[in-house]
Every structure is written in C-alpha cells, then in structure tokens.
Amino acid sequence: MTAPPPGGVVFDDGLWVVTHHPKPYADPGELIVKSRRHCESLGELTPEEAAALGPVLRAAVHAIETVVRPERVYAACFGERVRHVHFYLLPRTRAMPAGHVKSDLHRNARMLLRQAGLLPDPGREARALAAARIREAWGSSDRS
C-alpha cells in the first residue's frame, strides 16, 4: 500500500483532485492534478471535466507561483506508466537549469542523489508543508 500524499488533498471539486507529488525525494511544491473518474485520454473527458480542467490547472499553477516563487511551472501529461489522465505541475526554481529537458535531467539526478543519501532530502514534512501552503494560497487564484 502506498503512503498518502504529503499534506493530503490540496483541492477536490469532484471532477479533479490535486495532491502533492507522493514520490519520495520530490521537491516541495510538485503537484499532481488527476481526473477523479478513470479515463486514459483527454479525448475521453466529459464536457464538464474538460470545462473544469483549465480553471483547476490555472489555480494550481497560481498557487505554486505564490508559494514556491519558481521561474517557471512545467505542466506535463504522459499517461504511459499510469494509464489515467493526470498532469504533473513541476516548479523550476532559479537553482535549476532552464529548459525542460535539462530541468528534467536535473530533477531526476537530484532525486537519485537524495535517494543515495548524497544530497539532503527536504523530507515528507517539507512536502506536506508546501501542500498546506499551496492549499491556503489556492483561493488567491481567483484574480481577474
């Protein structure tokens, strides 16, 4: 059985649920946005799910920007290993190289170094705190 995501659920509107990335060694502020109903393709979304997706992604990115203050927030949807519609929202801070490929290599290398004990791990508590702060910042995304 997998551990619950650090900090619990950040947002849930019945169609989409947002949590902190549950993977150990993830950076604080990395979120996963996933459809509540199982579907494997964006083309399978109901009109209601599709209409809700944009505002959920926008609010999540704004909350990450408010809390983490990254240079960029990358949004990715692969659906290969886990065949379910979900998006990774990955903040790229100033400490990370620019460019999605370099940033991804840097993120993966950092996670491996943390796993090997060669680099400090921010820990589950820091990830849970980031999730809580993002949850608090969520409402401020209703700006015009």
Buried (B, 14 or more C-beta within 10 A) or exposed (E): EEEEBBBEEBBEEEBBBBBBBBEBBBBBBBBBBBBEBEBEEEEEBEEEBEEBBEEBBEBBBBBBBBBBEBEBBBEEEEBEEEEEBBBBBBBBEEEBEEEEEEBBEBBEEBBEBBEEEEEEBBBBEBBBBBBBBBBEBBEEBEEE
